[in-house]
Amino acid sequence: MAASFGRWHRLLPLAGPCRGVQASKLHEQTPRFPSFPPTQLRERTQRYSSTFLHYTQRLEPRARPVPRQLCLSAGKTRIDRRHCSSSASSTLVKMASDRDILPADVKPTNYAISLRDLQSGEPWTYQGTVNIDLQVKKSTKTITLNTHELKVHSVEVFTEAGKTASSVKASDVSYDAKNQRCTFSFDQALPGSQKAVLSIAFEGTMNNVMAGFYRSKYTPTTTPAKGVAKDSEHHYMFSTQFESSDARRAFPCFDEPNLKASFDFEIEIPEDLTALSNMPEKETKKGKAGTKVVSFERTPIQSTYLLAWAFGDFEYVEDFTRRKYNGKNLPVRVWTTRGLKEQGKLALESAHQIVDYFSEIFRIDYPLPKVDLLAVHEFSHGAMENWGLITYRTTAVLFDPESSDQKYRNRVVYVVAHELAHQWFGNLVTMDWWNELWLNEGFATWVGWYAVDHLHPDWNVWGQFVTEGMQMAFNLDSLRTSHPIEVPVRNALEVDQIFDHISYLKGSSVIRMLASYLGVETFLKGVSDYLKAHMYSNAKTNDLWDALSKASGQDVTTFMDPWIRKIGFPVVTIAEEPGQISVKQNRFISAGDVKPEEDQTTWWIPLNLKTGQTMSDAKREALTEKSDTYRDIDTTFYKPNADQTGFYRTNLPPERLIQLSKALDKLSVQDKIGLVGDAAAMAVAGEGTTAGLLSFVEGFATETNYLVWSEVLSSLGKIRRIFSSDEKVAAGLREFTLKLVSPATDKIGWEFAPSDDYLTGQLRSLLISTAGLMGHEKVVAEAQKRFKAFMDGDKKAIHPSLRGPVFRIAVKNGGADAYKAVQNEFLTTTSIDGREIALQSMGQVQSQELAKQYLRFGFSGKVATQDLHTVGSSLSMNSKVRENVWQFIKSEWPMIRERLGANMVVLERFLRMCLDKFADAEIEKDVQAFFSDKDNTGYDRGLAVAADTIKSNARYRERDAELVKEWLSAHGYLKA
């Protein structure tokens, strides 16, 4: 899953029908069962009783038809539905690793799911049946599985002892709301070492919280089909999002990653709409009036979180792989709602090439008969790797060459590659449990960039990875509230908060480090062996290390375990003597106050020293102790951590940093990014100084690479945010930044030439945005002129890639009129990226009243829930109105909790991205106090990260404020 981290991607994350009656007669022949009251999210549940009505037609699973004589008979069965503080909790299995998982009495092998009677309007319900083929491991009177917000109508198990088939109805149903488990009890024990079929009739809801089986609202760009669901304002499409633990919202299931099974699926939908699922369509039959029943081929063995289905008014663009799979070129399609398919061509062009490329480098053919990519209008993450039906938020898969910002070209290609990587690494082979999530996400991130580099070598994606990936991982991992890559997960409901920079970006960074050390070819050979050994199964981290050790002949486990299982990362401090260097490693904490007990880990660190006047020599030394000395080093000129392949910070002597700043032309893009990032981190931690950092980055005024500029300006932006409370210092830092960027901005200009490459276009956008926001008079005037022409109807007045810079400059300088104009653009734009750009721009308002208006607008229902973090974070980046965001959270907390709390991923992201820009110890205390008496389950980790970040920022501000003021004054940046 590509996460939605507010950057280049997080960055993000199904079954079979009943065949006992003909699909076209399903509704007429299967009576309704009385419903239990809806599941409520609360610790205490009440006990309910109901009397089953029983089937008059048998419901047979596709895998093994239930004999006719096993039809349910009339009778009464008492069903109790209550919180399982005793009976249900006793069925939980506590493993040695302290996991709470489902009992091992039974194991699913196939699901047959049928959904019918879908209500295209309130209450948005559907009726379902699921028949689960089971292997009964040992005799038991109970079966426990997962359900969440489902109404269970009936439960029965069909067994066959010898030649005598029998059925057992559930005598009691108990529900554990906290753990989202349902336990079915039977008066007769199910015999062990046999097969059985668990048949459940249930009711679910197509919710609006972007989890489970849900509905997405959108505005059609052309006349939609008559069968499209709609209300007075919107039309709707329907899709699923099951990772990590939301398959249970859609149907009763054994919702754990290592309980793999195959799936059959059918769904009844309006006859003029299209249904999609993991596998190709098997057949379509006529349903009740105006509907059809679409069934799909059986899936391979897979985890529940990878199942998917969708239906709506869809159309597609199609291409085929160039390689043949089982003698055929595979169809690759990008699906959209009607009117948008042409914007899927970039994703399509990338996807079919990437499928072939991954098949080659993994040495395993893509395992399914088709590849579908679906644009979903409301999506909590960036994308989701459902096997054979990958789902994306629209900005991660659609791109219009004529109207889209070019930065989305990069985003689309990367996210497509990331999700396709999962088809092998995560889907074909799945982590055994959620603590090893990094096996899925860390590898998919690295190999996703590897594929993008293959397709677009001119993009310098490894430079992008260092500045947008590694630096973000460093920022989180330098906090005490970070966590190891492989983090203990007791209950699957805890896992959503570790879809973060550690699992994705630190995970991918250490994989990049290892691949570089072993050699990419050797590394990929080990990966291929790993995949082949565990196909259609589950694996653990040590399984990957074993395969890589065999492929490389090295003990990978020993030197990689600390990187995976220990919190944090090292800073390597270097001291020089003639002809040699002494190095030591310590854990790096951004607050600069690491304690001895926090500094116990010794990491294996590849130093990779570039030496010599041409920087062409490389020494593959590795630090394996806390400290060491390396001799015969050409200390006249050297740079450790060549191309930033190692995941560690470097603390260089000040003289060495000055020397390197005078020879930037000898360094790679990655090296320059690393030097800036390390110098900024040392300043924050007190290992270096902000004055030293400012002096260092002055040397980048003539830099021409976008990625290096991005790191420089990102570091300066953080400094401006942290010291923004002192207006005099803030003005001085703006003046410094303006002087730094003005020559490059004036040189690059506003006009895009046909010969401009991707990175040149991105540099133009970055420099114009920065110069304008810092007050470059000519840039501001030009932006305002183009903004007026654009809003007056000349849409060509602003290049698509300059809408963001121009809108932001206009809102900052244009007051209420400009804000309202951009708000109207948000409401009326038809471009895929236009809404996202407008939301980011409105955060530049300069008055508290406009900030309050923007926050109210964000929560008015006009902004999709998936995008509310952009509203908050764009304002919190703005020192003029930052405190309004926190005041809004406090005053409107009940509304925010209700609006976002149904999907904790969304709530956690909103809070973390709104709060982590502060640098005031009093705010940190206020945050802690405000949430101290609240149930923070589901977002507690995000709150802790935000509080830790504020504390670190505040400590830095208090320590360096006067020193920064002195440097700015001495260099002429402070006005009298």
Sequence and secondary structure as in RCSB ss.txt:
>XXXX:A:sequence
MAASFGRWHRLLPLAGPCRGVQASKLHEQTPRFPSFPPTQLRERTQRYSSTFLHYTQRLEPRARPVPRQLCLSAG
KTRIDRRHCSSSASSTLVKMASDRDILPADVKPTNYAISLRDLQSGEPWTYQGTVNIDLQVKKSTKTITLNTHEL
KVHSVEVFTEAGKTASSVKASDVSYDAKNQRCTFSFDQALPGSQKAVLSIAFEGTMNNVMAGFYRSKYTPTTTPA
KGVAKDSEHHYMFSTQFESSDARRAFPCFDEPNLKASFDFEIEIPEDLTALSNMPEKETKKGKAGTKVVSFERTP
IQSTYLLAWAFGDFEYVEDFTRRKYNGKNLPVRVWTTRGLKEQGKLALESAHQIVDYFSEIFRIDYPLPKVDLLA
VHEFSHGAMENWGLITYRTTAVLFDPESSDQKYRNRVVYVVAHELAHQWFGNLVTMDWWNELWLNEGFATWVGWY
AVDHLHPDWNVWGQFVTEGMQMAFNLDSLRTSHPIEVPVRNALEVDQIFDHISYLKGSSVIRMLASYLGVETFLK
GVSDYLKAHMYSNAKTNDLWDALSKASGQDVTTFMDPWIRKIGFPVVTIAEEPGQISVKQNRFISAGDVKPEEDQ
TTWWIPLNLKTGQTMSDAKREALTEKSDTYRDIDTTFYKPNADQTGFYRTNLPPERLIQLSKALDKLSVQDKIGL
VGDAAAMAVAGEGTTAGLLSFVEGFATETNYLVWSEVLSSLGKIRRIFSSDEKVAAGLREFTLKLVSPATDKIGW
EFAPSDDYLTGQLRSLLISTAGLMGHEKVVAEAQKRFKAFMDGDKKAIHPSLRGPVFRIAVKNGGADAYKAVQNE
FLTTTSIDGREIALQSMGQVQSQELAKQYLRFGFSGKVATQDLHTVGSSLSMNSKVRENVWQFIKSEWPMIRERL
GANMVVLERFLRMCLDKFADAEIEKDVQAFFSDKDNTGYDRGLAVAADTIKSNARYRERDAELVKEWLSAHGYLK
A
>XXXX:A:secstr
 B   SS          B SS GGGHHHHS          SSS       B    SS   BSSS   GGG   S 
  B      TTTTGGG EE TT  EE  SSEEEEEEEEEEE   SSTT EEEEEEEEEEEE S EEEEEEE SS 
EEEEEEEEEEETTEEEEEEEEEEEEETTTTEEEEEEEEEE SSEEEEEEEEEEEE BSSSSEEEEEEE  SS   
TT EE SS EEEEEEE TTTTGGGTS B  STTS BEEEEEEEEETTSEEEESS EEEEEE STTEEEEEE    
SB GGG  EEEESEEEEEEEEEEEETTEEEEEEEEEETT GGGGHHHHHHHHHHHHHHHHHHTS   SS EEEEE
ESS SSSEE  TTEEEEEGGGT   TTTS THHHHHHHHHHHHHHHHTTBTTTEEESSGGGHHHHHHHHHHHHHH
HHHHH GGG HHHHIIIIIIHHHHHHHTSTT   SS   SSGGGGGGGSSHIIIIIHHHHHHHHHHHH HHHHHH
HHHHHHHHTTTEEE HHHHHHHHHHHHTS HHHHHHHHHHSSS EEEEEEEETTEEEEEEEE  TTS   GGG  
    EE  EEESTTS EEE  EE SSEEEEES  TTSEESSGGG SSSEEE  HHHHHHHHTTGGGS HHHHHHH
HHHHHHHHHHTSS HHHHHHHHGGGTT   HHHHHHHHHHHHHHHHHTTTSHHHHHHHHHHHHHHHHHHHHHH S
   TT  HHHHHHHHHHHHHHHHHT HHHHHHHHHHHHHHHTT TTSS GGGHHHHHHHHHHHHHHHHHHHHHHH
HHH  STTHHHHHHHHHTT  SHHHHHHHHHHIIIIIS GGGHHHHHHHHHT TTTHHHHHHHHHHTHHHHHHHH
TTSHHHHHHHHHHHHTT   HHHHHHHHHHHTTS  TTTHHHHHHHHHHHHHHHHHHHHHHHHHHHHHHHTT S 
 
